[in-house]
Amino acid sequence: MLRTLFLLIILIISAIGSSGYWVYKNYLIEPLPIFEDLRYVVKSNTNLRQITIDLIDKELMNYPTALTWISLARFQKRAHLIKAGEFMIPVGTTPQQMLEIMISGKTVHHSLLIPEGWNFNQIMIAIRGHPEIVQTLDKIDDSAIMAKIGWPAQHPEGRFYPDTYHFGTGTTDVSLLTRSHKMMEKVLEEVWEKRKKDLILKTPYEALILASIVEKETAAVEERPLIAGVFIRRLKKNMRLQTDPTVIYALGKNFDGNLRRKDLKINNPYNTYKYKGLPPTPIAMPGKAALEASVNPTGGETLYFVAKGQEGKHYFSVTLKEHECAVIEYQIKNKNRRRYKSRCKKYPSCFACS
């Protein structure tokens, strides 16, 4: 009698085990009915039951699979571990694997690149054109945007750090701008603390303005301290900076890619050919190298530089005569040099005319 009862118990346990294995095999390790990688969003404060209903509505699970999936998560006491965010569900993923993906917190991240040298208008065009950024700042002006991120009195130019920003689904334009603004504040503070003791610049903001000009003048990292040095010496001598990027910034949408002599005469506070000192605000978003160069410029006597047209490099001069000679050499085409030779009679050793 006892032996028969024992055998019956064994058979029942085996049946339950076989049934459990069948349920497990058919409902938890069978791939989900998806035919291309799926991006699935779990919203904040969404519980397992709500997720399951949504999966059923999307025909990603049937009722038996959903019931088994919920039972597994609750039996393992892991239902509360599911994270919010956007998840990539590859083809061939099983319900059990999808649970692991949602618990892992490995959400899909998007990115936004803010290159060094961009101005604020370019940043806003990129943000407003990004399909994954939640837009809340549409059709408002720059001052209103700055108020939204908590800096109503600030001019936006130069205030955002150029970098690649990674973010999750649901990130707003305000959130990204706030991150970028905080990063620029942090980097600028760190750089300012390491400035030269005898620096003529009096505030971090002045360093930011100068760095933006240096950023626009050259793409060659090694030249930035040299160019910053030229500008610092010009400021010390009360000379005009005479830098083209500031005029281009002043022209704004009117700049057609060709800077003309008449443009250098426009009456605008950003025109450093007309007004001495730094312009009123930065003209672009400088990177860390330009910021460091502006507070630690290279010493020397050079007061001029001209682009050589070779990988963005420049020729640096101490005197105006040498600079004019370099302009003829590097900026004037061979067929037009003859009419410029008269400038060099005072110094016949001019390398452009020899």
C-alpha positions in Angstrom: 0.0 0.0 0.0 2.7 2.5 1.0 4.7 1.4 -2.0 1.8 2.1 -4.4 1.2 5.5 -2.8 4.8 6.4 -3.1 4.8 5.5 -6.8 1.7 7.6 -7.3 3.3 10.6 -5.7 6.3 10.2 -7.9 4.1 10.0 -11.0 2.2 13.2 -10.0 5.5 15.1 -9.4 6.8 13.9 -12.7 3.7 15.0 -14.4 3.8 18.4 -12.8 7.5 18.7 -13.7 6.8 17.7 -17.3 4.0 20.2 -17.5 6.1 22.9 -16.1 8.9 22.2 -18.5 6.4 22.2 -21.4 5.0 25.6 -20.3 8.6 26.9 -19.9 9.6 25.6 -23.3 6.6 26.8 -25.2 6.0 30.2 -23.5 9.3 31.4 -22.2 12.1 30.2 -24.6 10.1 30.5 -27.8 11.2 33.7 -29.7 8.8 36.6 -29.8 6.9 37.2 -33.0 9.2 40.1 -34.2 10.7 40.2 -37.7 13.1 43.1 -37.3 14.9 44.6 -34.3 12.3 46.3 -32.1 12.7 49.5 -30.1 10.4 49.2 -27.1 9.8 52.0 -24.6 9.0 51.4 -20.9 7.6 54.7 -19.5 8.5 55.8 -16.0 6.3 54.4 -13.2 5.0 51.6 -15.5 4.5 48.3 -13.7 4.8 44.8 -15.0 1.1 44.3 -15.5 0.9 47.5 -17.7 3.8 46.4 -19.8 2.3 43.0 -20.3 -1.0 44.4 -21.4 0.8 46.6 -23.9 2.7 43.6 -25.2 -0.5 41.7 -25.7 -2.1 44.7 -27.5 0.9 44.9 -29.8 0.5 41.1 -30.4 4.0 40.5 -29.1 2.6 38.0 -26.5 -0.5 35.9 -26.3 -2.3 35.4 -23.0 -0.6 32.1 -22.0 2.8 33.5 -22.6 2.0 36.7 -20.8 0.7 34.8 -17.8 3.8 32.7 -17.7 6.0 35.8 -18.1 4.4 37.6 -15.2 4.5 34.4 -13.0 8.3 34.0 -13.7 9.1 37.7 -12.9 7.0 37.5 -9.6 8.3 34.1 -8.6 11.9 35.3 -9.0 10.9 38.6 -7.2 12.3 40.7 -10.0 9.2 42.4 -11.4 10.1 45.6 -9.5 13.6 45.6 -11.1 12.4 46.5 -14.6 13.9 49.9 -15.6 12.3 52.8 -17.5 13.7 53.7 -20.9 13.9 52.6 -24.5 15.2 49.1 -25.1 16.4 47.4 -28.3 14.8 43.9 -28.6 16.6 41.9 -31.3 15.0 39.4 -33.6 15.0 36.0 -31.9 14.6 37.4 -28.4 12.5 35.2 -26.1 10.2 36.4 -23.3 12.7 35.4 -20.7 15.5 37.3 -22.5 13.3 40.3 -22.9 12.8 40.3 -19.1 16.5 40.3 -18.7 17.0 43.2 -21.1 14.4 45.3 -19.3 16.0 44.5 -15.9 19.5 45.2 -17.2 18.8 48.9 -17.7 20.8 48.9 -21.0 18.6 51.4 -22.7 19.0 52.8 -26.2 21.0 56.0 -26.2 20.9 58.7 -28.8 23.5 61.4 -29.4 23.8 65.0 -30.4 27.1 66.5 -31.6 27.9 70.1 -30.9 31.2 70.8 -32.8 33.7 73.3 -31.6 33.2 76.7 -33.3 29.5 76.4 -33.8 27.4 79.4 -32.8 24.1 79.3 -30.8 21.9 79.5 -33.8 23.6 76.4 -35.3 23.1 74.5 -32.0 19.4 75.3 -31.9 19.0 74.2 -35.6 20.6 70.9 -34.7 18.4 70.4 -31.6 15.2 71.4 -33.3 16.0 69.0 -36.1 16.8 66.0 -33.9 14.0 63.4 -34.1 14.7 62.0 -30.7 14.7 65.2 -28.7 11.4 66.4 -27.1 10.8 69.9 -28.4 9.6 72.5 -25.8 11.5 75.6 -27.1 10.0 75.9 -30.5 9.2 79.5 -31.8 10.7 81.3 -28.8 13.7 83.7 -29.0 17.2 83.4 -27.5 16.4 85.3 -24.3 13.4 83.2 -23.6 15.4 80.1 -24.2 18.0 81.3 -21.6 15.2 82.0 -19.2 13.9 78.5 -19.6 17.3 77.0 -18.6 17.6 79.3 -15.6 19.9 82.1 -17.0 17.6 84.9 -18.1 20.2 87.6 -18.1 22.8 85.8 -20.1 23.6 86.2 -23.8 23.6 82.6 -25.1 26.6 82.8 -27.4 29.6 80.9 -26.1 27.8 79.5 -23.1 27.4 75.9 -24.3 30.2 73.4 -24.3 31.0 71.7 -27.6 30.9 67.9 -27.2 28.9 64.7 -28.1 26.0 64.4 -25.8 24.4 61.0 -25.2 20.8 60.8 -24.0 17.8 58.5 -23.6 14.3 58.6 -25.0 12.2 61.4 -23.7 15.0 63.9 -23.2 14.0 67.5 -23.7 15.8 70.3 -25.4 15.9 72.2 -22.1 17.6 69.2 -20.4 20.3 69.0 -23.1 21.0 72.7 -23.1 21.2 72.7 -19.3 23.7 69.9 -19.4 25.8 71.7 -22.0 25.6 75.0 -20.1 26.7 73.4 -16.9 29.6 71.7 -18.7 30.9 75.0 -20.1 30.6 76.6 -16.7 32.7 73.8 -15.2 35.4 73.7 -17.8 35.7 77.5 -17.9 36.1 77.6 -14.1 38.8 74.9 -14.2 40.7 76.6 -17.0 40.5 80.0 -15.4 42.0 78.7 -12.2 45.1 77.7 -14.2 45.6 81.0 -16.0 48.8 83.0 -16.1 49.2 85.3 -13.2 50.0 88.4 -15.3 47.1 87.8 -17.8 45.5 91.0 -19.0 42.1 89.4 -19.1 40.2 90.2 -15.9 37.3 87.8 -15.9 36.4 84.2 -17.0 33.9 85.8 -19.4 36.7 87.8 -21.2 38.6 84.5 -21.5 35.5 82.9 -23.0 35.2 85.8 -25.6 38.8 85.6 -26.6 38.7 81.8 -26.8 35.8 81.9 -29.2 37.8 84.1 -31.5 40.8 81.8 -31.3 38.5 78.9 -32.0 37.3 80.5 -35.2 40.8 81.6 -36.3 42.5 78.2 -36.6 41.7 74.5 -36.6 45.3 73.7 -35.7 45.5 73.0 -32.0 49.2 73.8 -31.7 48.6 77.3 -33.2 46.0 78.4 -30.7 48.4 79.6 -28.0 50.3 81.5 -30.6 47.2 83.2 -31.9 46.0 83.9 -28.4 49.4 85.5 -27.7 49.0 87.8 -30.7 45.6 89.0 -29.5 46.8 89.4 -25.9 49.7 91.6 -27.0 47.4 93.7 -29.2 45.1 94.2 -26.2 48.1 95.3 -24.1 49.2 97.8 -26.8 45.6 99.1 -27.2 45.6 97.9 -30.8 42.5 96.8 -32.6 42.3 93.0 -32.8 41.4 93.2 -36.5 40.1 89.6 -36.7 37.8 88.5 -39.6 35.6 86.0 -37.7 34.2 88.9 -35.6 33.2 90.8 -38.7 31.6 87.6 -40.2 29.7 87.2 -36.9 28.5 90.8 -37.2 27.3 90.2 -40.8 25.3 87.2 -39.7 23.0 86.0 -42.5 24.3 88.7 -44.8 27.7 87.0 -45.0 27.9 85.1 -48.3 31.2 83.4 -47.8 33.3 86.2 -49.2 34.5 88.9 -46.9 35.0 92.3 -48.7 36.9 95.5 -47.8 33.6 97.3 -47.3 32.5 94.7 -44.7 35.5 95.7 -42.6 34.0 99.2 -42.3 30.5 98.3 -41.0 29.5 100.1 -37.8 28.9 97.2 -35.5 30.4 96.5 -32.0 31.6 93.1 -33.2 33.7 94.8 -35.9 37.2 94.6 -34.4 38.6 96.5 -37.4 36.6 99.5 -36.2 36.4 99.1 -32.4 39.2 98.4 -30.0 39.1 95.7 -27.3 37.1 92.5 -27.2 33.7 92.2 -28.8 30.7 92.4 -26.5 30.1 88.6 -26.4 31.7 85.4 -27.6 31.2 84.7 -31.3 31.1 80.9 -31.1 31.4 77.9 -28.7 35.1 77.3 -28.0 36.5 74.0 -27.0 38.8 73.3 -24.1 42.0 73.7 -26.2 41.0 77.3 -27.2 40.0 78.1 -23.6 43.4 76.9 -22.3 45.2 78.8 -25.0 43.4 82.0 -24.2 44.5 82.0 -20.5 47.9 80.6 -21.2 49.0 82.3 -24.4 52.4 81.9 -25.9 54.8 84.8 -25.2 56.9 86.6 -27.8 56.7 89.7 -29.9 54.5 88.7 -32.9 51.5 91.0 -33.6 50.3 89.7 -36.9 49.4 86.5 -38.6 48.1 85.4 -42.0 46.7 82.1 -43.3 49.2 80.2 -45.5 46.5 78.1 -47.0 48.2 74.9 -45.9 46.2 72.8 -43.5 44.9 75.9 -41.9 48.4 77.0 -40.7 49.5 80.6 -40.3 52.6 82.8 -40.8 53.3 85.0 -37.8 55.0 88.4 -38.1 56.5 90.9 -35.6 56.4 93.9 -37.9 53.7 95.3 -40.2 56.2 95.3 -43.1 56.8 91.6 -42.6 53.1 90.9 -42.4 52.4 92.8 -45.6 55.1 90.7 -47.3 53.5 87.5 -45.9 50.1 88.6 -47.2 51.5 89.0 -50.7 53.2 85.7 -50.5 50.3 83.6 -49.2 47.2 85.5 -50.1 47.9 87.2 -53.5 47.8 85.0 -56.6 51.0 85.1 -58.7 49.4 86.9 -61.6 48.4 89.8 -59.3 51.6 90.1 -57.4 53.2 92.7 -59.7 51.0 95.5 -58.7 51.8 94.8 -55.0 55.6 94.9 -55.5 55.6 98.7 -54.9 54.9 98.0 -51.3 58.1 96.1 -50.9 60.5 98.8 -52.3 61.1 100.0 -48.7 62.3 96.5 -47.8 63.6 94.9 -51.0 64.4 91.6 -49.1 60.7 90.8 -49.1 60.5 87.1 -49.8 57.3 87.5 -51.8 58.9 89.7 -54.4 62.4 88.5 -54.6 
